[in-house]
Structure formats: C-alpha cells, structure tokens
Amino acid sequence: MSIRYYQQHAGDFFTATVDVDMRSLYAPFIALLPAQGTLLDAGCGSGRDSKAFKDMGYRVEAFDASAEMVALASGHAGIPVRRLTFSELDEAERYDGIWCCASLLHVPAAELPQAMQKLADALKPGGAWYVSFKYGDGEREKDGRHFTDLNEQTLENLVSPLAGIRIHTTWRTEDKRPGRDEIWLNALLRKA
C-alpha cells in the first residue's frame, strides 16, 4: 500500500522533503560514527540524507522500496540507490551506521521485528543506528499509506529481543516540514 503511494506521488513527496533541514538530527548520529565510515540510508526517500552524509565524507549506500523514489534519490544524492525492501536486506556487519528516518514506520507491526533483525544483522559491532517513528501507539492508514506509530515503551519492546542492540537515547521532536504539527519519536541505538 505505502509503496504504491510513493510510486504515484514520488514527485510531490520529493519536492516536499528534499530541502528539509535535518542537521539537528544528524548531529547526535554522526557523533557516534567513525570518520569516513560506511552508512546505510534505509528507506532513503528523496535521497536528502544520503546526499548530506556523502557531502560529509561518509561512504553511503541507500535503498528504497519505490522504483520512482529510487530514481529520484539516486539522481539527487549522486549515488546508486538500490530498489529493496527491509525484508530483502541481507548484509552481515557491513555498516558503521544505519539511518532509518521516517522509513520503518511504514512496516506493519507484525513485520517490524523481522525488519529490525535484518538491520541489526547489517550493523557492525559498535555501530550506531538512528530510527524515527511518528509518536503514538498502534497502526493506522492515512492517505493510502500504512503507519506504525511507536512510543518509548513500544520501541523498547521492539528493540529488547535484538541481541547486542540497546537504546542509547530517545527524544521527541516536532515535524521539521513547514505546516506540520506531528510529534516524532527519535532514537539512537548501539550495537555492542
């Protein structure tokens, strides 16, 4: 459902998100990364964050489930972007950092544990992992997209079964897009 939405609205979504200033969210994440580390932008959308991390000197790989978004992100970030879903990710301890900004929230709650395990497997020991979800508790559909909302406790319930992964910090922010009033749960995870 959400993939179809992004296929049909890729241009509008790209325009609405590509110039949003995310520096305040990048700072705590990159503080945990080695210089020139290898990052995965998982569910990269417009490629905004991939480009920002590449411009900071990181080696960036990215994927998105929507072919239209893959094309737009690849062009914007100047890197090859793979068309992939979270369930298709199959890497072992490859990345120093994984960035999941507003992407895992489209995974149905029943599929989130598997998606989280795939990402945990792909993270190197000592690696940092950023996730963000709309703040709440439960699943919903809005405008042709599926959302799984989390709060601190439901995030803890999701992370605690992942061997070696712990929550480093969580914080809430207001939506950074103009005219939006949603609250987001942000979290940094670490791998032992």
SEMARVO-985107 format. One record per residue (C-alpha): z, x, y; residue number from 1. Coordinates in Angstrom, 1 decimal. Example, Ala and Ser with C-alpha at 12.3 -4.5 7.8 and 13.67 -1.06 7.14 Angstrom:
2
FISE,7.8,12.3,-4.5,1
FISE,7.1,13.7,-1.1,2
//
This chain:
192
FISE,0.0,0.0,0.0,1
FISE,1.0,2.6,2.6,2
FISE,-1.9,4.9,1.6,3
FISE,-4.3,2.0,2.3,4
FISE,-2.7,1.5,5.7,5
FISE,-3.2,5.2,6.6,6
FISE,-6.8,5.1,5.3,7
FISE,-7.6,2.1,7.6,8
FISE,-5.5,3.3,10.6,9
FISE,-5.9,7.0,10.4,10
FISE,-7.4,7.5,13.9,11
FISE,-4.8,5.3,15.6,12
FISE,-1.9,7.0,13.8,13
FISE,-3.3,10.4,14.6,14
FISE,-3.5,9.6,18.3,15
FISE,0.0,8.1,18.4,16
FISE,1.7,11.0,16.7,17
FISE,-0.2,14.3,17.2,18
FISE,1.3,15.1,20.6,19
FISE,4.9,14.0,20.0,20
FISE,7.3,16.9,20.9,21
FISE,9.2,17.8,17.8,22
FISE,10.7,21.1,18.9,23
FISE,14.3,19.9,18.8,24
FISE,13.8,19.0,15.2,25
FISE,12.0,22.3,14.4,26
FISE,14.8,24.5,15.8,27
FISE,17.6,23.9,13.1,28
FISE,15.0,24.1,10.3,29
FISE,13.4,27.4,11.4,30
FISE,16.8,28.9,12.0,31
FISE,17.3,28.8,8.2,32
FISE,13.9,30.4,7.3,33
FISE,12.7,33.9,6.9,34
FISE,10.2,35.2,9.4,35
FISE,6.6,34.6,8.3,36
FISE,7.9,32.5,5.3,37
FISE,5.8,30.1,3.3,38
FISE,6.2,26.5,4.2,39
FISE,5.0,23.2,2.7,40
FISE,4.4,20.3,5.1,41
FISE,4.7,17.5,2.5,42
FISE,3.1,14.3,3.7,43
FISE,1.7,16.0,6.8,44
FISE,0.2,13.0,8.5,45
FISE,-1.7,14.2,11.6,46
FISE,-1.0,17.9,10.9,47
FISE,1.0,18.2,14.1,48
FISE,3.9,20.0,12.4,49
FISE,1.6,22.2,10.2,50
FISE,-0.1,23.4,13.3,51
FISE,3.2,24.1,15.1,52
FISE,4.6,26.1,12.2,53
FISE,1.4,28.0,11.8,54
FISE,1.4,28.8,15.5,55
FISE,5.0,30.2,15.0,56
FISE,3.7,32.7,12.4,57
FISE,4.6,30.9,9.2,58
FISE,2.2,30.6,6.2,59
FISE,1.7,26.9,6.0,60
FISE,0.4,24.7,3.1,61
FISE,0.1,21.0,3.5,62
FISE,-0.8,17.8,1.7,63
FISE,-1.1,14.1,2.4,64
FISE,-1.9,11.2,0.2,65
FISE,-4.6,9.7,2.5,66
FISE,-8.0,11.3,2.5,67
FISE,-8.6,10.2,6.1,68
FISE,-5.3,11.8,7.2,69
FISE,-6.2,15.0,5.2,70
FISE,-9.4,15.4,7.1,71
FISE,-7.8,14.8,10.5,72
FISE,-4.8,17.1,9.7,73
FISE,-7.0,19.9,8.4,74
FISE,-9.1,19.8,11.5,75
FISE,-6.1,19.7,13.8,76
FISE,-4.0,22.3,12.1,77
FISE,-6.8,24.6,11.2,78
FISE,-5.7,25.0,7.6,79
FISE,-6.9,23.5,4.3,80
FISE,-4.9,20.3,3.6,81
FISE,-4.8,19.0,0.0,82
FISE,-5.0,15.3,-0.9,83
FISE,-1.9,14.9,-3.1,84
FISE,0.9,12.5,-3.7,85
FISE,4.5,13.6,-4.2,86
FISE,4.3,12.8,-7.9,87
FISE,1.4,15.1,-8.3,88
FISE,3.1,18.1,-6.7,89
FISE,3.5,20.8,-9.4,90
FISE,4.9,24.0,-8.0,91
FISE,7.8,26.2,-9.0,92
FISE,9.9,28.1,-6.5,93
FISE,6.9,28.6,-4.2,94
FISE,8.2,27.7,-0.7,95
FISE,10.8,29.2,1.6,96
FISE,10.9,25.9,3.4,97
FISE,9.7,22.3,2.9,98
FISE,9.2,19.9,5.7,99
FISE,9.2,16.1,4.9,100
FISE,9.0,14.5,8.3,101
FISE,8.7,10.7,8.0,102
FISE,6.9,11.0,4.7,103
FISE,9.3,10.4,1.9,104
FISE,10.2,7.1,3.5,105
FISE,7.0,5.6,2.1,106
FISE,8.0,6.3,-1.5,107
FISE,9.6,3.3,-3.3,108
FISE,13.3,3.8,-4.0,109
FISE,12.7,3.8,-7.8,110
FISE,10.2,6.7,-7.4,111
FISE,12.2,8.7,-4.9,112
FISE,14.3,10.6,-7.5,113
FISE,11.2,12.0,-9.2,114
FISE,9.6,12.9,-5.8,115
FISE,12.8,14.7,-4.7,116
FISE,12.9,16.6,-8.0,117
FISE,9.3,17.7,-7.6,118
FISE,10.1,19.0,-4.1,119
FISE,13.3,20.6,-5.3,120
FISE,11.4,22.5,-8.0,121
FISE,8.9,23.8,-5.4,122
FISE,11.6,25.2,-3.2,123
FISE,12.6,28.9,-3.6,124
FISE,16.3,29.7,-4.1,125
FISE,17.9,30.0,-0.7,126
FISE,15.2,27.8,0.7,127
FISE,15.6,25.1,3.4,128
FISE,14.3,21.6,3.2,129
FISE,14.0,19.0,6.1,130
FISE,13.8,15.3,5.4,131
FISE,13.8,12.3,7.7,132
FISE,14.1,8.6,7.0,133
FISE,14.4,5.5,9.2,134
FISE,18.2,4.8,9.3,135
FISE,19.3,1.9,7.1,136
FISE,19.8,0.9,3.5,137
FISE,17.1,-0.7,1.5,138
FISE,13.4,-1.3,1.1,139
FISE,11.1,-3.3,3.3,140
FISE,7.4,-3.8,4.1,141
FISE,6.1,-3.8,7.7,142
FISE,2.5,-4.0,8.9,143
FISE,1.1,-3.0,5.5,144
FISE,3.5,-0.1,4.9,145
FISE,6.4,0.3,2.5,146
FISE,9.6,1.8,3.8,147
FISE,12.7,3.1,2.0,148
FISE,15.5,3.4,4.6,149
FISE,18.5,5.6,4.0,150
FISE,21.9,6.3,5.5,151
FISE,24.2,9.2,4.9,152
FISE,25.6,7.8,1.7,153
FISE,22.3,6.7,0.1,154
FISE,20.9,10.2,0.9,155
FISE,23.9,11.8,-0.8,156
FISE,23.3,9.6,-3.8,157
FISE,19.7,10.8,-3.9,158
FISE,20.4,14.5,-3.5,159
FISE,23.5,14.9,-5.7,160
FISE,21.6,14.8,-9.0,161
FISE,19.3,17.6,-7.9,162
FISE,20.6,20.8,-9.5,163
FISE,21.2,23.5,-6.9,164
FISE,20.4,21.3,-3.9,165
FISE,23.1,20.4,-1.4,166
FISE,23.1,18.7,2.0,167
FISE,23.5,21.4,4.7,168
FISE,23.8,18.9,7.6,169
FISE,22.7,15.4,8.7,170
FISE,22.2,14.0,12.2,171
FISE,20.7,10.9,13.8,172
FISE,18.1,10.8,16.4,173
FISE,16.2,8.2,18.4,174
FISE,12.4,7.9,17.7,175
FISE,10.5,10.5,19.7,176
FISE,7.5,8.3,20.3,177
FISE,7.3,6.5,23.6,178
FISE,8.3,2.9,23.5,179
FISE,10.0,3.1,20.1,180
FISE,13.7,2.4,19.6,181
FISE,14.3,3.2,15.9,182
FISE,17.1,5.4,14.7,183
FISE,16.2,8.2,12.3,184
FISE,18.4,10.0,9.7,185
FISE,17.5,13.7,9.7,186
FISE,18.9,16.1,7.1,187
FISE,18.6,19.7,6.2,188
FISE,19.0,20.6,2.5,189
FISE,19.5,24.0,1.0,190
FISE,18.8,25.4,-2.5,191
FISE,21.4,27.7,-4.0,192
//
